[in-house]
Each structure stands twice: as C-alpha cells, then as structure tokens.
Amino acid sequence: MRSDDKVAGLDACAVACVHPQKVQLVRDASLPEAELVRAAGMFKLLGDPTRSRLLYALLEAGELCVCDLAAATDTQEATVSQSLRMLRASGVVTGRRQGRLVYYRLADAHVRMMLDLTREHIGHGRSPAAPALVST
C-alpha cells in the first residue's frame, strides 16, 4: 500500500458525499443543547425496566397507590417509592393525596402517547421468536 492511499473505516464514506443543503436543514432544526440533555434524561429515565413496568401499570390502571403498584408489578414497596420519586421529579407522574395515601397517575397525554408508541414500536414487525432489544 502506498503512503498516500487512505483506508476508509467501515462507517466512513468511500467518496465525498456531503449534501450541504441537508446538513444545513438538520443544523437549523437541531434542538438546543439543554433540550437534548433533557431528552436524553427522559430516555435514561424510561430505560430502567422497573420504572417502565410502573409506568405501564399506571397506563393500564389510570391511578394507583404505592401498595397497589408494588402488588401489581411484583416490586418491593421501597423500590416503587424510590422509582416514583424519580418519575415525579421528572414530571412523568403526578400524585393526588387522599388521607394518608398518595395515588399516582401519568402526568399527561404526552406520557401516555409515548408509552403507547413505544409498546407499538417494539411489537411492530417482530415475530414471537425474534430476539429482544440489546441492553447496554
């Protein structure tokens, strides 16, 4: 191999193929850094199976207390409480106090829509024997 020959990586373009108009379109439509950080935080929040299980329980039932959530998801009450604190601080769930109990529900229609779309997406086009998503 000559010294002036360049080897392109597997993910690199073999030819110069940058499309300036498309690049500019993406740059103009990009979220500000602070919003990207919030979006990534939302995905991290939903990336925990326990929190996702709790959210889907609330999606189905509408409103549940910690005891009901723990029983419905086979999760310890302390774990449910800790997860709900994170979900509430992030604005994904909200609570309503009735006497000594707090009943939790999804914060708004956007959260319900996100959960519905996620469930639809993971089931779309998959056969029962298809492998699960890779976790990192």
N, C-alpha and C positions, 0 to 999 in steps of 0.2 A: 504494500500500500504506500502510495506517495504521501509525503508530509502535508501536501495541500488538499488531499482528499479528506472530506469530513464524513463522519458516520453519524447518521441521524438516529436519535433514540427511537424506541418503538412508539412512543407517544408523540413524536415530533413530526411535523410536515416535511415531506421529502422535497417539496417545491415551495417557493414563496407564494402563499395563498391568502394573505390577509386581505379582507374585504373592508376597506376603510369606512364605508357607509354603515355597515352592520356593526362594526366596532364602535362607531360614534353613537349609533342608536342604543346599544347596550350601555355605554357610559352615561348617556343622557338619562336613561331610565333606571339606573342603578340606585339602590337605596342608600341613604346616608349611613355612615359607619355606625352611628348609635342605633339605628333601626336594624342593621344587620346583626349587631350584638344581641339585641332583644329577640330577633327571630331565631338566632342560634340558641339562645337561652330557652326559648319555648320548645325547640326540638329536643334539647337536653332534658327538659322537664318531662316531656312526654316519652322520652327514651327509656324510662325506668318501667319494667313490667308491673311492679306493684302499683305505681301511680296510674298507669294505663288501666289496670284492672279496676281500680277505684273509679276512674272517670267513666269507664264503660258501664259500671254498676249504676252510677248516677244517671247516665244517659238512659238506661232502661227503666229505672225506678222513679226518676224525677227528683226525689228528695229522700235522704236517709240520714240517720244519726250515726255516730261512730260505732255503736254496738251493732246496728244493722249492717253497716258496711263491713265490719270485721267478720260477721257471721256469713254474709253473702259471698265474700271473697276468700274465706279461709285464711284470714290475715290477723295477726295479733292486734289488739286494740291500740297498743302503744305505737306500733308501726303505722296503723291507719292515722292516728292523731298526728304523728310526725309528718307523714305524707300530706295530710290535709293542710297543715300549717304552710308547707311549701306551695301547695296549689292555691291556697287562699292569698298568700303574699304575692303570688304572680298574677292574681286576678283571673284565674281559671275557674275557681269555685267561689261560692259565697255561702254564708251561713245565716240562719234565722234562729234566734233563741226562743225557746218555748219552755219556760220554767228553768229547770237545771239542764235541759238538753239543748244541743245545737243541732239543727237539721241542715245538712249541706246539700247544695244543688249546683249544677253547672252555671257559670256566671251569665252566659248569654247565648244567643243563637249561633254566634260565630264558633264558639267552642263545640256546640252540638254538631254543626256543619263539618268542622274539622275532623271530629271523631267519626262521623258517618262516612265522609270521603276517604278517610284512612282505612276504615273497615272495607269499604267497597274496593279501594285500590289493591289492598293485599289479597283480596279474594278474586280479583279480576283476572281471568285467563289462566288461573292456576288449577292444575289437576290435583286431586287429593294426594297423589304420590309425589308432588313437586316438593323440592327442599325448602325449608324455611329460610327467611332472610338471614343473612350473616350478621352476627352481632360483633361489635368491636369493643 
